[in-house]
Amino acid sequence: SVSGPLKDMDFFVQEGGGPRILHQFTLEPPAVSFRTSGEKDGIIDIEAKSGILYINGSLDWETKQVHKLVNGSGSTVDGPYTVTIHVEDINDNPPEFNQTKYSGVVRQNSRPGKPFMYVYATDRDDPSTLHAQLSYSILHHFPKYFEEMLFQIDNVTGAISPTKTGSYYLDPLKQDTFTLVVSVKDMGGTTTNAFANSVDVVITVMESLWKAPSTIYIKENSTEVHPVNITKVQSNEPGVIYDIFEKEKLPRLPFSISKDGDVYVTQPLDREEKDTYTFFVVSKDSTGELVEKPLQIQVIVEDINDNPPVCQQDLTVLEVQENEQGEMRPLNIGTVLATDMDQENTPNSRLRYHIQSQEPENPSKNLFYIQQDTGTLQLAGRSLSKRESAKYNLKVLVTDQQFQTICDVEIHVIDINDQIPIFEKSDYGSVTLAENTPIGTVILEIQATDRDEPATGSSLIIYQMKEGDPNNTFIIETDAETNRGFVKINKALDFETMPEYNLVINATNPEPLVSGVEYNSSSLAAFNVLVTNVDEPPVFQKPVFKTEVSEDIPVNTLVMTVEAYDPEGDSVRYSLEGDARKWLKIDSATGQVYTASLLDRETEEVYSIEVVATEQKNAAQKSKAFLVLHLSDVNDNHPQIATDNPTFFCYPVSGGERTLIQAIDADEQFFYSRFTFSLANEMNARNNWEISKYNATHAYLSPKHANFEEKVYDVPIILNDNGKPPLENKVNLKVSICKCSSENSCFIEIDRQHSRPSVGLAIGILLAVLIVIGAILAGVFWHMKQKEKKGKSQPKDAKDNAELNRLT
């Protein structure tokens, strides 16, 4: 208990706790007693004589937070003074939900994290303290099909929303009801001594409102007033913004969507221009973020009969041979082709054909018939004669269900192939050709005639080698206007293979001969070709000879054999060109190539030279081929330290420094190459330095202590490349201990005498210069004095002035 004179006072008292003494006021004469009034509530009072202020009961923060009293002494000798008792809250009230049970509805595929309901609890404790700070959580989840929760709750607001898993898997057809046990704790949920309460939340899963409509069908060229509503979409969330974007880039998408999700077509569509449309509808929140996955909408434009038939050709020209009928009646002579832009395989595009007229009607009408569904034109009755009419004109009516078109057809009656080609002579003699005659050279012109109608398949002549040319060495081209044939060389001649050709040439027509007429000897001609020999250079078996050898093979090792032959059978001699490194030699008779000196892959990995094959009897006839040698690596180079950058440590050494060093090797490096680093077995090296591995090619070098002088040290390092066989090398690495500049680079101070003179030296140099100048001036004045003594008073000439200027 604390005592003191009567004065204004504030007391802070925790609620509960039972009776207690707060303070004892002391009397000062002439006061003999105390009294109190105010918000005593029957539990706060003061003893009149002793002045003890006490609580006779328990305070309750939830009932009253502040009690104000007025204290005085006796007949108001002193005071009154105000005594304020502040009741401090303790955590004595558990949180309570505002409902005994909650229910809510969530839509299938709702957005993760978007609340669809809230729970709410209150706590009667002081809201400014942790006692009334509430935290929500989900205790249980019934049923629970997945390891992850399907629902989540905001621990501060009590908002319940689907998780990502829930947004994906919630389906009313599989499970339409879930029960959550939601817990609320005070003390912010941070302590185990907090009060807690729980409530059941029943959630009903309903089908998603956000789903794509089925395929939409719209008739083309609609006469309705646009825009026309064609479907509607609805989001699972209220207040969203709907938008459309196209799957394919069009000049203008003829669809729109309203703020309520109504989709419209904005103009009449033309199926012949575009028969299907695919676009997406999206829903966004006020920030522009997507609320749900885009919906794909498919629109198919339905056809109407709005296009007439179109003839594929302005004039269809057909041919029929005179007297042509064949065993089967009627005889097909061609097809009239027409198209319709309306949808294929529908009544709108079905076409029917009918012959409207025939000119001339000679020798009779209805000479031709057309199949009404295919447009196939046929010779209906008797065969035609060119003498009666060489040409017929037909008008063919083509119709669909609504439109019609006239197609013009012209039929030519052509001569039948009843005449065979006849050569102007049966033997064209012989011709002698050198075997190097160029391909494409015309070696003979031939001529046959045909008495059938000119410029038809019956009179056009085709020439072919019937006998004597098994390899198609020759080819014959025909001038279609004159039927003249030109015999040309098609493949290179070779005296050694075929020195002579006895050819038989055949003349035929592309059009078949009529029955009873056959080709005979009049359509055949003979021709002889003699090929003369030409001295040709040797020929290599292949243009490039390649091989791979190890770089360490001994001198005089056989690496390959090259082969060439002379077409005339002469002996071949071999030599090498371009062997700059003198690595190879060749046996001039056999073509065997040997090593002439040691190879080195590190100098050249792929070595390419030329092999020359020369005829022994005629050195001017020679050929060349490439010889390519791929050298495979062997481990024949010792590892070294890379010295791109100097190695140094800043003086004074403080300890803990390290620098990275790299090992390199001229041999071929593979991804599995491994170097090992170690210090040489020397006392100073092991005492002063240590080395540690960093990776396969680098290591750290570190000083082991700080007692280094400012100088250059030789650090002996042993490198091993771990090759096959492994090679080891001892390297003395120069390491500088030096003062460092602000850029953390080694700074070497240059001696003073090497850069500028000292003060004493500078004064000595200056005195020497002055003495020399004085001597020069003294000489000049003495010379001038001597000239005056000789009586020469004229002014100094330009030469004297120049001399004076030079000296001074």
Summary of the structure (lengths in Angstrom):
residues: 808
radius of gyration: 58.1
end to end distance: 111.1
largest distance: 171.0
contacts: 2314
relative contact order: 0.04
helix: 8%
strand: 42%
